């Protein structure tokens, strides 16, 4: 009995002692990066299964026993930490982000996602990577910086449209530019349309101030772009603009730069005496007598360098920006900027000017409701020649104009030559002005900590007005005693997006569920009006109101609507097994009723191998992810708003009697093009992510290509638009970045390289489609392959060209054409090196392209434009040629020549016919950007009451290494598939040097 009582006493004592040591531990878990609380952190008593999870405010409560206890804090994307309690009852901890987890949040469309968990192919750049470049458009600043994204300029005109191809081309006629989304608003592709055919349109991005941009994210594969459904086939470019400071600190920044610019290359043409000598030789070789005497050769009436005359020798770029980023307390943040940009043209007439104002505001009404609005206003002015990117524009004509004819007559009027006076051509004007109002407004409701609803509306309004005038004495206006046009295009784009998002960790944080549901409606209206006039009393009144005759005009109103629904689900199990899927349902007013709605699904998966036990905490491999995706996207840009319908229109008048007639034949089975794409990707981080590698292989197939099928003309039409073709393509994207040196002297490198090949697999009856000049699209061949007569060089005996007669007919005709080149490069990309030491920094960026061909149309010299080929007409005055052509032409004493003899007539035409003689290697390596900057020390800026001061100098398009003999290997004739790689004489890009300063207050 005594022993029993002793045992009970001991048991009661131990129990009391244990109860006495039982205590409650509380605390808050925050992020060391931004100080914000982290919900869902797993707080566990080390060595046990007992624990708790932090609340939405980052707080936890946990019962423990004794002092010899340690707590373990773990959360996906953060470094797990353990803390010994001791006697403490309150334990607050700040977790550090795990660099191995790649926890950067990236924009993926209709939301964001941890970069670590992304299972699709995307690439992005930040404002830091594209700053301080003297270009009006962000697209130009992105050239060569992203794997799988090829960007080219159609012209060096300031404000000119830019071509962006993501993983090559997926269409023949429906367009290949990507979908642009700015702050959640889908931009229409028709906002830069001009009312007149004079000049060219304006880039959709030209009115966005590059300095307002925070990030640019590009969705490349179908799994990422399928969420945009019928408009995602060409990829998606998502632009996010800057916001306020979450820290609550207000900052004021002033930045400005100014610089001079010039052409990247000039040409050496014949002077007047050399020209007349060449002209005589060409006439004699054609069996005619010489025209100029030796005295006339030695003393020409004029000696004009037309190219030099039309160049702007004081071309400049100026930019100034004022921005305020404020955090007016914890609940309100705003960003405001005012920008002025002014860029002269390379030629004596032309330029681009833009005024831009932006205000972005967000406000937390309470912990459950958040609202925001982004407002941007801009007005741009562009002046240019009425015709650009054409052999009839002033720039190529300056290369062919006769140097022995003066600019002015003795009485001061303009002298004209047979190809017009290039200086006088600038009296013809083309003014294009664009006003833009942009707004994106949202309200976000936190229904539950893991469930949010966001309602957003967007407006993108553009008003483009254009005025042209051709003077009375100009080649274009002399036949009508002056001609003019005036008009506008107004585009209204409305977008309403309702988004429900769910994000929650389940099963003790082992499973992360991220779901999104979207309903979206877009409505686009466009109206245009233009009036044309002729017969003017004087060039002093170049407006249509002064015309004696109104010769024509147009007016129209059109619209389209798109209704969409989207569901997306992403799952992550234990932070290493990833699965994603989405499906979008689009309904478009462009499509006939019976097939109006289409479905665009995608699926993707990923495996973070570096989280497996056999590779975790590896000293070399910091991160390793394998991912794969497959999905479907569409393209409806090639379908007019009412192309599918049979329409009756007015204007079909007879004998002053008004009438109606069928204006559109309709296409009742019309639908969008569909692209199915597979992607296999690998992401690698080495040496604690000092080296990061992204590699992707993709293959895509496009079906239901939009093509015009011939029909009997008895229908009143000659073609009908139908879905009747297909093509396929594949390629590799590779990007590597490295932190080579990380001490006081820092050196980072980024390299990207991409390949792409395609071929046409089906056309209507396998009939090829010829481009305007030198290309053909045919089954089994790449899009827009060069289809030419093959040149075999110069005949040493006669001095004329030799060509391959493939059908052995004995004569060279169009039947001797064959596929000889490809406008697509074998690979392209860019390489960037950043160096910094103390306050100095140096950025060096090269862009390159290899293996593409260019047809140098300017060197062809056919018909009436015999610019560089050495042809001289026997019946009309000759045009000028390059000195290289003149000095290396065939002569009886120079039979081993580079160029044929100077000859007019039929032999001259024969020598300069469309052939591989003018097909050149378009490969190049270009020093695109080099910037040297210096940040003043804090000891100086503090005394000046400034937060920072930075000065820098930038060279843009500084050096180009290429074998191409034209002006610019980057410039193509236009962006249509049939003319890709054809240099038609557009204005080349600038080379510029700028000096700038950034001041932070």
Residue, then its C-alpha position, 0 to 999 in steps of 0.5 A: x500500500x505504501x509503495x502504491x501511494x509513493x507511485x501515485x505521488x510521483x505520478x502527480x508530481x510529474x504531471x504537475x511539472x509537465x503542466x507547469x511547463x506547458x505554454x503558448x507561443x505566438x508570433x508573426x512570420x513576414x517576408x524578409x524581402x518586403x516585410x509583408x506577412x506570409x499566410x500559410x507558413x507551416x510552423x512545426x515543433x521540430x521532431x514532431x507532427x504537431x504544428x500550426x499554419x499562419x493566418x492571412x496576417x502571418x500570425x500563428x499560435x502554438x502550444x509547446x511543453x518545456x524549454x528545450x524545443x525548436x520551431x521549424x518554419x517552412x513555406x514554398x519559395x522560402x528558405x526553411x528556418x529553425x529557431x530554438x525557443x528557450x524561455x521566449x513566448x513570442x517568436x517573430x521571424x522573417x523568411x528569406x526567399x530561396x534563390x533556388x526556387x526562382x520565385x519571381x512572379x511573372x505575368x501570364x495573362x489574366x493574372x500572375x504566376x510564380x516563375x518557378x511553377x510556369x509550365x509554358x514557354x514565355x520570356x520577358x524583359x524589365x524596364x532596366x534592360x531596355x532603358x536609355x535607348x533613343x527609339x520612339x517604340x518599345x518594340x525597337x528597344x526589344x530587338x534581339x533581346x528575347x529568344x524566339x522573338x524576331x523584331x524588324x523595322x520595315x523602314x527607318x522612318x520615325x514612328x514606322x510600323x514594326x514587325x514582331x514574329x514570335x516563333x516564325x510565321x503561322x499564316x500566309x494572308x491573315x497576318x503574323x503580328x502578335x496580339x498586344x495586351x497593355x495593362x489587361x486591355x487587348x489592343x485592336x490591330x486596326x488602330x494605326x490604319x490610315x485613310x489614304x494609301x499614301x505613306x504607311x500606317x502607325x505602329x500600335x505601340x508608337x504612342x506608348x512611352x517606353x519609359x512608362x513600361x515596367x515589364x514586357x512578357x511574351x507568351x510563345x507557345x500554345x499552352x501560354x497563348x491559348x488563353x487568348x483563343x482565336x487571336x493567340x496563334x502569333x503569340x502574345x505580347x503583354x505590357x505592364x506599365x509602372x505603378x506607385x511605391x508600395x513603401x509609401x515613399x514618394x520619388x520624383x525623377x527627371x530624365x532627358x537625353x539629346x543626340x545626333x543621328x545619321x544613316x548607317x551607310x551611304x553610297x558612292x555614286x557617279x558624278x556628272x562627268x562620269x555619268x555622261x561617259x558611262x551614258x555614251x558607252x552604253x549607247x555605243x554598245x547598243x548600236x547608237x551614237x554617243x550623245x555627249x561631246x568631250x567638252x560636255x563631259x568635261x563641263x557638265x551643266x550641273x553636278x548634283x549629289x542627290x542623296x546628299x541633297x535630300x539628307x538631313x545633316x542636322x538630324x536630332x533626337x530629343x526626349x524629356x520625361x518627368x515622373x512621380x511615383x508616390x505611395x500616399x500611405x499604405x492604401x494608395x499608390x500612384x504613378x504619373x509621368x509627362x513625356x515629350x519625344x521628338x525625332x527628326x527624319x534621316x531625310x530633309x523632310x520627315x520626323x516624329x513627335x509625341x506628347x504623352x501623359x500617364x497616371x496610374x492609381x491603385x487604392x485599398x478601400x479596406x482589406x477586402x476591396x481594392x480599386x485602380x485606374x490607369x489613364x494615358x493620353x498621347x498625341x503624335x505628329x508624323x510627317x513623311x513623303x507620300x510614298x515610302x518603302x517603294x521605288x517611287x519614293x524620294x530615297x531610292x530616286x535620289x540614287x538614280x536621278x541624273x547628276x548632270x541635271x540641276x535642282x533649280x531652273x535659272x528662274x528659281x523654279x524646280x527643274x525636273x528630270x525623267x524620274x522627277x526631282x528628288x528635292x522637289x518630291x519633298x514638296x509633296x506632303x503627308x501629315x499623319x497625326x494620331x490622338x490616343x486615349x487609353x484607360x484601364x479601370x478595375x475593382x477587386x474584391x477579396x471574397x475569401x483569403x484564397x478567392x478574389x473577384x476582379x471586374x475590369x473595363x478598358x477603353x482604347x480610343x484612337x483618332x488618326x487624321x491625315x492630309x496629303x498634297x502633291x504640288x502642281x509641278x510635281x510628277x504626281x500632281x502636274x497632270x491634275x494641276x495639283x492633288x490633295x486628300x484629307x481624312x480621318x480614321x476613328x477607332x473605338x475599342x471597348x473591353x470588359x473582363x470579369x475574373x474569378x481567381x482561386x489560390x490555396x495550399x491544401x494537404x499541409x501545403x503539399x498541394x497548391x491550387x491556382x484556378x482562374x475563370x474569365x468572362x470577357x467581351x470586346x467591342x470594336x468600332x471603326x469609322x473613316x472618312x476621306x475626300x480627294x480634290x484636284x485642280x488647285x489655283x496655287x501651291x500656297x493653298x494645299x488644302x482640299x477646300x481650295x480644290x476646284x474639283x472634288x474627285x472622290x471620297x469614301x466614308x464607312x462604319x464597321x465593327x466586330x464583337x468577340x465574346x469569350x469564356x476561359x477556365x484555367x487550372x494550375x496544380x503544384x504538388x510538393x513544389x515539384x510536380x506541376x500540371x496546368x490546363x486551360x480552355x477558351x471559348x471564343x465567339x466572333x461576329x466575323x464568323x458565320x452563325x453556324x460556326x461562330x464559337x470555337x474552343x481552344x484548349x491547352x495542357x502542360x506539365x512540369x517536373x522540378x527535378x532539383x527538388x528530388x532527394x537525389x539532386x536536392x542541395x546539389x552544389x552544382x545544379x541549383x535548379x532543374x525543371x523539365x516541362x512540356x505543353x500542347x495546345x491550340x490557338x487561332x488567327x482571325x485577322x485575315x477575316x474582314x468584319x463582314x467578309x463571311x456575309x453577302x452584302x449589298x452596297x450603294x455607289x453602283x451608279x449608272x448615268x447619274x442614277x443611283x444603284x445598289x449591287x452585291x458588294x460582298x459575295x460572302x463565305x458561309x463556311x469561313x472560320x479562323x485559322x488554327x495552330x496546334x503547337x507542341x513544346x518541350x522545354x528545359x530550365x537549368x540553374x547552376x552554381x546557385x543560379x549564377x548560370x541560368x539556361x532556358x532551352x525549348x524545342x517546338x513544333x507547330x502546324x497551322x490548318x485552315x489557312x485563309x486563302x482566296x480561291x478563284x471563282x468564275x467571273x460570271x458571279x460578279x467576283x473573281x475570288x472567294x475567301x476560304x479555309x483551304x491551306x496548311x503549313x508547319x514549322x519547327x525550331x529551337x529557342x535557347x537563352x543563357x544568362x550568367x553572373x561572371x563576376x560578382x564582387x566589386x567589379x561585376x560582369x553579367x552576360x546574356x545570350x539568346x539564339x533561335x532557329x525556325x524552319x517552315x514549309x507549306x503542306x497544302x494550297x488550293x489545288x497545290x497552286x503556288x502563290x507568287x509575291x509581288x517581286x521575287x518570291x513564290x509560296x508553294x507546297x513543300x517550300x518555305x513561306x515566300x521562298x525566292x523563285x528566280x532565274x539562276x545567274x551564272x555570271x558574266x560572259x567573258x566574251x560578250x560582257x552580257x549575263x549568263x543564265x541557267x536554261x533549265x528547260x533547254x528551250x534556248x531562250x531565258x524566260x520566266x519558265x527558267x525560274x527555280x527556288x534559290x533562296x530563303x528570306x528566313x534566317x537559319x538562326x538569329x538572336x542577341x548577346x548582352x554584356x553588362x559591366x559595373x565598377x563602383x559608380x561606372x557601368x557599361x552595357x554592350x549589346x549585339x544583335x545578329x542574324x545568319x543565313x537569310x537572303x535578301x533580294x536587292x530590288x534597288x540593284x535590279x535596274x528593270x524597266x524605267x528604274x535602272x538604278x544600280x544594275x548598269x542598264x541604260x535605255x537607248x530611247x530615254x536618258x539613263x539613270x545613275x549607278x554606283x561607282x562600284x558598278x562603273x569601275x568593275x563593269x565588263x570592258x574589252x580590257x576587263x573581261x574578268x569582271x564583276x558586273x556586265x557591260x554598260x549597254x542600253x536597249x534589249x541587251x541592257x534589259x536582258x542583263x538586269x532581269x530578275x535573277x539570282x544576280x541580285x540575291x544577296x546574303x543578308x546575314x549581319x552582326x550589329x552593335x545595336x546599343x552601347x551605353x556608358x554611365x556614371x552614378x554620382x556618389x551618395x556623398x555628392x547627391x546628399x549635399x545636393x538634396x538629391x537621391x541619385x544622379x546618373x549621366x550616360x552616353x549611348x551609341x545606337x546602331x553603331x557598327x554593322x558587319x555584313x556582306x549585304x551591299x544595300x543600305x540596311x540588312x534589317x529593312x525589308x520591303x514590307x511585312x507581307x509573306x510574299x515580299x519578305x526579304x525584298x529590299x525595295x528601297x525603304x529608308x534605312x535605320x539611324x545610327x545615333x549618339x545620345x547623351x542623357x541624365x537621370x535625376x532622382x529627387 
